[in-house]
Amino acid sequence: MEYKVGISVSSKSKSSAGAPANTHSDRSTPPQVSLQKILLEYFLVGLTAFSMAILQKLKSLVMKNRWMSEEEMNEGLALVQLYPGPIMVDFTAYVGYKLRGVPGAVMATSGFILPSFFMMLALSSLYFAAANLSWIHVLFAGLEALVIGVIFNVTIDLGARALKGKVEAVIALIAFAALLMKLNAIWIVLSALIFGGLFIRPAGKKPILPCAESSTPLTRWLGIAVVSGVIIGGALFAFFLKSDVGSLGLSLFKIGSVAFGNGTTIIPLIQSDVVDGHHWLTMSQFVDGIALGQITPGPFLITAAFIGYKMGGVFGAALATFAMFSPSFAMTLIFSEIFVRVRNIRAVRGALAGVLASFVGMLAFVILQLSEATLKVPAAFVFAALAFVAVRWLDLDILVVFGVGSALWIVMMAFHFI
């Protein structure tokens, strides 16, 4: 689940401790893997990967099948930091692309996303069907409190990693203030990208030499062109719908094209458009969608399907999901070909550092808004604090926190303590 709300961006590029480093010259040609096997393997991961297990499951899948060397795999994890999009979905596309080109990327990504998509459809249907039942709102108030505690922990973790200097701290503060003044979140991200590229210079890394491979086959570039054309066509289709569903699709296409990091860091951009800008969801509904995204396997941003279902049923959910994940899917294919040319450009890493710093400020603003909208009773504050303690100091899995917390909340409801 992209480690739902807990995977650090920096952890993506860490290799296993003590693992021997491979050189590019040691690499062998990846085995020819059937598309059916790629689809099935990633479908099983998408069906069973929850919380902190997601990164380990994806890495174990690659190593178990000997699809890549450990160095190649870690370079892929580093690659997906260089452009917008949910990192674990993009890493999945990267592996599929390296194995079987564009068809492999399509099979891997589809297999990873589809289980959580269908689960979210079922949960969304039940949620909105029961929307008029008063006890449902009381029940979800407990989940909302738990979500706030978990996101608060993620914000602290992200701040510790992203705010490495005065420039990053200033960017975070400006981002927070800009959202307070109701400025568009997309412009905040783009401004942080430019500011970071100009003024942040991370310490240099040892250059990675290009692999001794032949140039990219023309068929792969044609495949990338076809994918890009389909995505552009999807955006045009959403535009010509001239409806709220189409507008939602365009909004998520836009967010998917500019939002860096894991699922949690992208929350502020979605909230800015979906809740604050267009009022398609109330704040409580938005937090409930986040909670459902946490308790389903697979990518956290499957919350997009929840939003789309609310707007337009199954069709809306499918369009929203496609819009959320497809822009960075295309970027993964392109960056897989140009990776060695851009990875060590310091301005690129500085721009990324600026964007991540802005997410710290925006996440802080999101916590403020979520707290105002959902923490209505003293028990909710207590549950948010307990969730924070559970994930930060007790190192409990998020599923355990949500499961035990929800059960305790239900008991308190039954005895009229809430």
JODAHU-V909515 format. One record per residue. RES is the residue in three letters. D_LAST is the distance of its C-alpha to the last C-alpha in Angstrom with 1 decimal. Layout:
BEGIN
res | d_last
RES | D_LAST
RES | D_LAST
END
This chain:
BEGIN
res | d_last
MET | 31.2
GLU | 33.0
TYR | 30.9
LYS | 28.3
VAL | 27.1
GLY | 29.0
ILE | 32.7
SER | 34.8
VAL | 37.6
SER | 40.0
SER | 39.4
LYS | 40.9
SER | 44.4
LYS | 44.3
SER | 46.5
SER | 46.0
ALA | 47.1
GLY | 50.7
ALA | 51.4
PRO | 55.0
ALA | 55.5
ASN | 57.4
THR | 59.9
HIS | 60.4
SER | 63.7
ASP | 62.2
ARG | 60.1
SER | 61.1
THR | 60.7
PRO | 57.3
PRO | 57.7
GLN | 58.0
VAL | 54.6
SER | 54.2
LEU | 51.8
GLN | 50.3
LYS | 49.5
ILE | 47.9
LEU | 45.7
LEU | 44.7
GLU | 44.1
TYR | 41.8
PHE | 40.1
LEU | 39.2
VAL | 37.9
GLY | 35.8
LEU | 34.5
THR | 33.6
ALA | 33.1
PHE | 29.6
SER | 28.5
MET | 31.0
ALA | 33.4
ILE | 34.5
LEU | 37.2
GLN | 38.5
LYS | 38.7
LEU | 40.6
LYS | 43.0
SER | 43.5
LEU | 44.4
VAL | 47.1
MET | 48.5
LYS | 48.5
ASN | 50.5
ARG | 52.7
TRP | 52.2
MET | 52.5
SER | 53.5
GLU | 50.7
GLU | 52.2
GLU | 52.2
MET | 48.6
ASN | 47.6
GLU | 49.7
GLY | 47.7
LEU | 44.5
ALA | 46.1
LEU | 47.4
VAL | 44.1
GLN | 43.2
LEU | 46.0
TYR | 44.8
PRO | 41.5
GLY | 39.2
PRO | 36.7
ILE | 38.6
MET | 38.0
VAL | 38.9
ASP | 42.0
PHE | 42.9
THR | 42.8
ALA | 45.1
TYR | 47.4
VAL | 48.0
GLY | 48.6
TYR | 51.0
LYS | 52.9
LEU | 53.3
ARG | 54.4
GLY | 54.4
VAL | 52.5
PRO | 52.0
GLY | 50.6
ALA | 48.1
VAL | 47.0
MET | 46.6
ALA | 44.7
THR | 42.2
SER | 41.8
GLY | 41.2
PHE | 38.5
ILE | 36.6
LEU | 37.0
PRO | 34.6
SER | 31.6
PHE | 32.8
PHE | 32.8
MET | 29.4
MET | 27.9
LEU | 29.7
ALA | 28.0
LEU | 24.5
SER | 25.1
SER | 26.4
LEU | 23.4
TYR | 21.0
PHE | 22.9
ALA | 23.7
ALA | 20.0
ALA | 19.3
ASN | 19.1
LEU | 16.4
SER | 13.2
TRP | 11.1
ILE | 13.2
HIS | 12.0
VAL | 8.3
LEU | 9.9
PHE | 12.3
ALA | 10.1
GLY | 9.8
LEU | 13.6
GLU | 14.3
ALA | 13.1
LEU | 15.3
VAL | 18.1
ILE | 18.3
GLY | 18.6
VAL | 21.3
ILE | 23.2
PHE | 23.3
ASN | 25.1
VAL | 27.4
THR | 28.3
ILE | 29.3
ASP | 31.4
LEU | 33.0
GLY | 33.8
ALA | 35.5
ARG | 37.7
ALA | 38.4
LEU | 38.9
LYS | 42.1
GLY | 44.0
LYS | 44.1
VAL | 44.7
GLU | 41.6
ALA | 39.5
VAL | 41.0
ILE | 40.3
ALA | 36.6
LEU | 36.4
ILE | 38.3
ALA | 36.1
PHE | 33.0
ALA | 34.8
ALA | 36.2
LEU | 32.8
LEU | 31.8
MET | 34.9
LYS | 33.9
LEU | 37.0
ASN | 37.2
ALA | 35.8
ILE | 38.8
TRP | 41.2
ILE | 39.3
VAL | 39.8
LEU | 43.4
SER | 44.1
ALA | 42.7
LEU | 44.8
ILE | 47.9
PHE | 47.2
GLY | 46.5
GLY | 49.6
LEU | 51.7
PHE | 50.5
ILE | 48.8
ARG | 51.1
PRO | 49.5
ALA | 51.8
GLY | 54.2
LYS | 53.9
LYS | 56.7
PRO | 57.9
ILE | 57.5
LEU | 60.7
PRO | 60.9
CYS | 61.3
ALA | 64.8
GLU | 64.0
SER | 65.7
SER | 64.5
THR | 61.7
PRO | 63.2
LEU | 63.5
THR | 61.6
ARG | 58.4
TRP | 58.8
LEU | 59.3
GLY | 56.1
ILE | 54.2
ALA | 55.8
VAL | 54.8
VAL | 51.1
SER | 51.2
GLY | 52.7
VAL | 50.1
ILE | 47.3
ILE | 49.1
GLY | 49.7
GLY | 45.9
ALA | 45.3
LEU | 48.0
PHE | 46.7
ALA | 43.3
PHE | 45.1
PHE | 47.2
LEU | 44.3
LYS | 43.7
SER | 40.1
ASP | 36.6
VAL | 36.7
GLY | 39.9
SER | 38.5
LEU | 35.6
GLY | 38.2
LEU | 40.3
SER | 37.4
LEU | 36.6
PHE | 40.3
LYS | 40.5
ILE | 37.5
GLY | 38.8
SER | 42.2
VAL | 41.1
ALA | 37.9
PHE | 38.6
GLY | 36.6
ASN | 33.9
GLY | 31.2
THR | 28.8
THR | 31.6
ILE | 32.1
ILE | 28.6
PRO | 29.5
LEU | 32.5
ILE | 30.6
GLN | 27.9
SER | 30.7
ASP | 32.3
VAL | 29.7
VAL | 27.0
ASP | 28.9
GLY | 32.3
HIS | 32.2
HIS | 28.6
TRP | 28.7
LEU | 25.0
THR | 22.1
MET | 20.7
SER | 17.5
GLN | 19.9
PHE | 22.0
VAL | 19.4
ASP | 18.5
GLY | 22.2
ILE | 22.4
ALA | 19.8
LEU | 21.9
GLY | 25.0
GLN | 23.7
ILE | 23.1
THR | 26.4
PRO | 29.7
GLY | 32.4
PRO | 32.4
PHE | 29.2
LEU | 30.6
ILE | 30.4
THR | 27.5
ALA | 30.5
ALA | 30.7
PHE | 27.2
ILE | 28.2
GLY | 31.6
TYR | 30.1
LYS | 28.1
MET | 31.3
GLY | 33.8
GLY | 32.8
VAL | 34.7
PHE | 37.5
GLY | 35.2
ALA | 33.5
ALA | 36.9
LEU | 38.3
ALA | 35.4
THR | 35.6
PHE | 39.4
ALA | 39.2
MET | 36.8
PHE | 38.8
SER | 42.4
PRO | 43.6
SER | 43.1
PHE | 44.5
ALA | 47.7
MET | 47.6
THR | 47.4
LEU | 50.6
ILE | 52.4
PHE | 51.3
SER | 52.2
GLU | 55.7
ILE | 55.9
PHE | 53.7
VAL | 56.5
ARG | 57.8
VAL | 54.7
ARG | 52.6
ASN | 54.4
ILE | 54.8
ARG | 53.1
ALA | 52.3
VAL | 50.3
ARG | 48.2
GLY | 47.9
ALA | 46.6
LEU | 43.9
ALA | 43.0
GLY | 42.7
VAL | 40.3
LEU | 38.1
ALA | 38.0
SER | 36.9
PHE | 34.0
VAL | 32.7
GLY | 32.5
MET | 31.1
LEU | 28.3
ALA | 27.4
PHE | 27.3
VAL | 25.1
ILE | 22.5
LEU | 22.7
GLN | 22.2
LEU | 19.5
SER | 17.5
GLU | 18.1
ALA | 17.1
THR | 14.0
LEU | 12.3
LYS | 10.6
VAL | 7.8
PRO | 8.9
ALA | 7.1
ALA | 9.1
PHE | 12.2
VAL | 11.9
PHE | 11.9
ALA | 14.7
ALA | 16.6
LEU | 16.4
ALA | 17.7
PHE | 20.4
VAL | 21.5
ALA | 21.5
VAL | 23.8
ARG | 25.9
TRP | 26.7
LEU | 25.8
ASP | 27.3
LEU | 25.0
ASP | 25.5
ILE | 23.2
LEU | 22.8
VAL | 21.7
VAL | 19.1
PHE | 17.7
GLY | 18.1
VAL | 16.6
GLY | 13.8
SER | 12.9
ALA | 13.4
LEU | 11.1
TRP | 8.2
ILE | 9.2
VAL | 9.5
MET | 6.1
MET | 5.3
ALA | 8.6
PHE | 8.0
HIS | 5.3
PHE | 3.8
ILE | 0.0
END
